[in-house]
Amino acid sequence: MATSSYTHRIDSELRSQSEAIYSALGMSLGTAINVFLKKSVAVGGFPFDVRLDIPTKETLSAMLEAEKIAKDPEVAALDVDDALEELKR
């Protein structure tokens, strides 16, 4: 198998943290990168989800409603049994 070199600049702290993780797994950073690339080729893309963690409008609305409910003294006074009964209505 022919090999080639690839040079890339990365944050020194990120490199140190990554090297510590992969060293604990018994491999070098270069080996870890090769594992990542081989897995990427095998699955046809990133070997994990890559997405923005931006909540949808519905999620954001639910989060705001939950905060409002949490601050409501009447709701906070309910015990678990009362809350379950409230949900049944």
Protein Blocks (a to p, Z undefined) as FASTA:
>chain_A
ZZddddddddfklmmmmmmmmmmnopafklmmmmmmmmmmmnopafbdcdddddcfklmm
mmmmmmmmmmmmklmmpcfklmmmmmmZZ
